[in-house]
């Protein structure tokens, strides 16, 4: 029936992340309160139907057991959290996730919930993401999955995977937009006082926010210099000369303390600073390219495609639209 509610089942388990359950649930609920037609019918399910003690210590009461979920579903969401590895090893969970996936219009996971989908075989041959801290482990343990640790969320066919915690907001807003259009999704985002929505290909972690400055003095001084002199010669020989060390030693230091090469680090910082200028100023692309040390707008464009999987002009359009609601 055209007006029947869209059934959404969220799968929880012991030590699930509370936000991985709450973010999708609250977005769907906000859409309902704003007049989504047909509305979403939300249910939380677990293997035994007992209270789910989340990783934060708070307990959620499921609506039903997984074996009580029957019939077609609109959306199946598997939460992540500290308990995802145990859930991925529980054949009862996997059997129900496989069964429900067969009758769901779409399947999604948040954070390490991707591990459950992978263990159930639902990510085989697909591109997927998860929290950046656990991406290497997921790729190592499930080689049939193409793991991309960069995006906030990934869609491959009817399977969606989100990076972690609040990226569940971004993913669910994109689902609401697909179901009910951008206007309702925008109103839901405004109700939740969040972005509409960060693009799925936006990087999970910016180098500006990735952590404290390196403890190694030369590396710390060089990263500060790079950030403050993006339009200077930041080639590896120039940086090595500035630090008074060989290019080989500089490369070793960057690998040990930053996990990347000097060239890649410089390109990423330049690209992320360009992204800030694109979203926060009206400067022409040529001016931004010059300020950030790119030789041309085409070089800037290629860096954006590599880093964000989108050209700078499209990035600016999306972020300016978000800034103005």
N, C-alpha and C positions, 0 to 999 in steps of 0.2 A: 504494500500500500504506500502511495507516494508520501503521505504524511506521517508514516511510522517513524518513531525516534531512531536516531542513529545509535546503535548499541556500541558502547566503548567499554572494554574490559581491561583493567590495569592489573597486571600480575605482580604480587608482592611476595616476600619471603623474609625469613629472619635476617636481620641486619641489612635490610634494604635501606637506601638513602631516602630520607623523608621527602626531600625536595624533588627527587625523581618521580615520586608519586604525586606530590602536591602541585608541581608546576603544570603537568598536563591536565590534571583534574581541574585546577582553578581556571585555566584558559578555556576549557570546554564549558565550565560553569559560567564564566563571564559571557561567553557567546550566547548561552541560553538566556541569561538575564537581559541581554540586549536584543533578544527577539529572534534568535536563530530558528529557522523553520526549514526542515524538521529539526527539532532540538536534539541534543545529545543526551543519551541515557547512560549514566556512569555507574560502573560497578567495580569494586575492588575484590579480587579473588586470591586465595592462597590454596596450597595443597590440602591442608587439613581444616581450613575455615576458622582456625583459632586466631587469637590476636597476634598481629605482626609487630614484634618489638624491633623498631627501626634502629639504625646505627647510632642515632642520637639518644636512644633510651626511651623515647616516646613510643607508645603502643597504639596501633591502628586496628580497628575491628573490621575485618572483611565482610562483604555482603554475603558471600557464598564460597563454597569449595570449588576448585577448578573442575572437578568431575560433575558439578551441577550446572556448568555453563554449557548450554546446548543451543543449536540453531545458528543461523547466520549472524555474523558480527560485522559492524562497520569497521571498527579499528581495535586491534589488539596491541596493547602497550606493555612491554616488559621493562620493569624498573631495574636500576643498577644499585650498586652499593657494596659494602664490605662483604656481604653474604653471596655475591654473585658467583664466586667460584664453587661454593657448596651447592648453590642452586643449579649450576651448570653440570654438576656431577650427580644430580638427583634425577634418576630416570623417570620418576613420576612427573616431575616438573616438565622435563623435555617431551615426554609423550603427550601431555596436555597441550603444550605450546605448539607442537607439530599438528595435533588434531585441530586446534582452534585456528591455526594459520590457514589451514585448507578451506575454512569457511569464512575467512575474514577478507573484506575488501582490501585492507592494507594492514601491514604489521610494522610496529615501530619498537625501538628500544631507546633507552636513555642511559648514557654513561656506560658502565660495565655491563648493563643489560645486554649489550652486543655479544658478550661471552655466552650468554644463555642461547641467543639466536644462533650463534656459531656452533655451539655444541649440539643444537637441534638440527643442524645441517641447513638452516634457512639462509645462511650467508654464503654458501658454497658458490663460487663463480661470480660473486658480487663484490662491488666496491662498498666499503663501509668505514665508519669512523667510530671512535670511542674516546674516552678521556685520554689526553696526551700522555699521561703518566703510564698508562697500561697498554698503549698502542703496540709497542714492541712485543709485549708478551702475547697479545692477541694474535699478531702476525706470526709469531714463532709457533704457537700452539695450534693454529688453524691455517696452515699454508694455502688452503683452497680459497681463502678470503683475501681480497685485495684491500689491505688496511691503509687508510689515508689519515694520518694523525692531525692534519692541519684544519679541515673545515669544522664549523660548528655543527653542521648536520649534513647528511648525504642521503639522497634518494637513488635507489637502483631498482627500477621496476616498481613494484608495490611494497617494497621494503625500505623503511626509513631508519637510520641510526643517528643518534645525537651524541655530541661529545661528552656532555656531563652536566649535571645539576641544572643551572639556569639556562643552558642551551636547550633544555626541554621546553622552555617557554617559546624560544624561537621556532623550534620544530612544530610545536602545536599551533602556534599562530599561523604558520604556513599551511597547515592542514585546514584550519578554519577558513583561511583565505581561499583555498582551493574549493571548499564546500560552499561558502556563502559570499565570496567576493571580498575585495580589499576594504570596502567601507566598514563592514562589520568587524573584520579583523583589526582594522585601525582603531575602532572604538573599544574593542576588547583590550588592545594594548594600552590605550589611554586610561582605561579603567584600572589596569594593573600597574600603571605608571612605569611602563617599560617601552623599549623601542618597538616599532612596527617595521618588520621584524628585522633583526640583523640578518644580512644575507647569509645563507648557509655556507657560502664559500669564504666568509670572513675567517681569518686565522683565529684559532683558539687562544693562543698566547702571543702577545706582542713582546719583542725584545725590550721595549721600554718598560714592560711590567714583569719580565720573566724572573726577576730575582734581584738580590742585593748586588752591588758592584763586586767584581772579582776581588779576592783577597790578594792575589799576586799584584805587586805594585806596578810593574811595567804594563801588564794587561789592563789594570784599572785605569792607569793614566792614558793609555792609548784609546780605550773605549770612550773615555770622557772627551778626548781630543776629537775623535771621529764624530761624535754627536754634535760638537760645537763647530766643526769645520767641514760640513758635508760637501761644500763646493771646492775643497782643496784637493790636492793630489793625495789620494788615499790608497794608492797601489801598494802592494806588499813590500816592494823595495823601499818606497818612501817611508812607510810606517816602521820598517826595520831600522832604517837609518835614523829616524827620530828617536827610537828606543836604544840605539847604539848596539844592536845585536844583528846577527845574520838573519836572512830571510828564512832559512831552515829552522833556526831557533824560534823565530816569531811564529811560524806555522805550528810548531810543536806546542808552544804556549797556548795559542788559541784553541787548539784541539783539546788540550788538557783541561783548560779552564772555562771554555765556552762551548766546546763540543762542535766546532765548525772551523772553517778556514778563514783567514783574514778577509779574503775577497768576498766570500759568501756573507760574512758578518756585515761588511760595509754595504753590500748591495741590499741586504735586508733592512738595515737602519735607514738607508736612503729611501727605500720604497715605503717604509712605514711613516717616515716623516712626510713624504709626498702625500700619503693618504690623509694625514692630518691637515695639510694645507688644502687639499682638494675638498675636504668636508667642512673646513672652517673658514675658508677665504674664497674670494672671487678671482684670485690670481689666474691669469691664462696658463695653459699647460706648459708653454715654452718657458715662462718665468719660473714655474715650479720645478721644471726639469733642470734649469740652470742653477737654482738655489740649492737643489738637492744633489748636485754633482753629476747629473746625467748628461751625457754629451748631446743628446737630442730628445725630442718628444717621442721619437720611435724607440729609443733605448728605454725611456720611462715606460712606454706602453708595453714593451716586452717584459720588463721587470714586473709590472703589475699582473700581466697574464701568468707569469711563472709563480708569483707569490699569492695572488688572490683569485686566480682563474677568471679574471674579468678585466676589461680595459679600463683605464683611468676615467674616461668620459662616463661610462656606465656606473662606476663606483661613485662618482660625484653626484649623478642624478639620484641614485638610491639614497645616499646619505643626506643630501639637501632636502629631499622629500620627507625623510624621517625627522629631520630637525624642525621642519615646519608643520609636522603633524598631518 
